[in-house]
């Protein structure tokens, strides 16, 4: 007996892709605007706190975003996406509204760090894994489109928030409430379209009628065997490719977000106006948008791991050149180059995780496990970067970011080689 699979060119499949895009636009896309909040908090609401202390708000949010990913992925495999995405949307909007009421540091830490980070994880990993269940042949391209939602959010949210904060008749509380109201219809769209794929329809083979109608006392085909879930999970985690992929992403995330959060302060230190410096974040995120889509399109033809290696090594080399961007033109070119290269890492990470999953039932677990392996390094990245820039200057931050990315690239090469040692193999 054969089974049909969901048609990935159907309207339903692409609605899931754009629903997941919308979820990441609101969640990780909003997180990408944290540089605006860090600057605002340092000069107004949390002016008595150090830059490193304020950075812990974003660091805690990142930690919960990635640390809960393994649980979220496993829950998706068992219960489906509907409950996770809907509950995540409710908690997320509630968290946004709570931030508008915050005045003390611990309140921001709880609302913008813990609450938003937890809800963000439910709005990020289940939709990404769900797209993997719908898309097979075009999986890398589809995931690239979804991850690009966070890039577009990283362009739009900082500009919108900055303009709202500068209007005296709006202020911080109503800025956050307006953001929350804008997110409600976008998240409703994601909750509506991000549904589990339909159950495969059985197709009877010739001569199998007696097996299919249950006349032999069983509704299973002779080839079907019961799945030992525990053994399947153990075998999944024993894969060298998965272990090396997790280790590669762990080191990559130590330095990958440094330019996203500190290009603005670097530009200010170089003597550029704050308004000009502010747009460096949007340039990084703007260039990251095609950087998350184009590598996905190419990876379906040339291999997910092959393209991820190129993206990681390229981003590392560009990061090492950070302090050589000592003019306005040079800085914006550097921001665009780094945004494009790092965008490929972020989109192909999920495609690589999906490739090492042993079956459809471990797809969510694979994506969640790879993302979860980065939680500690991603959290440490922000305060370490702030401490390095403040004490030793931006050359040290450039070296830290670049070496982390290059080490991640070397480990990706090892993960690729355990799957195939052929030089031109599509892996």
Order of alpha helices (4+ residues) and beta strands (2+ residues): beta-alpha-alpha-alpha-alpha-alpha-alpha-alpha-alpha-alpha-alpha-beta-alpha-alpha-alpha-alpha-alpha-alpha-alpha-alpha-alpha-alpha
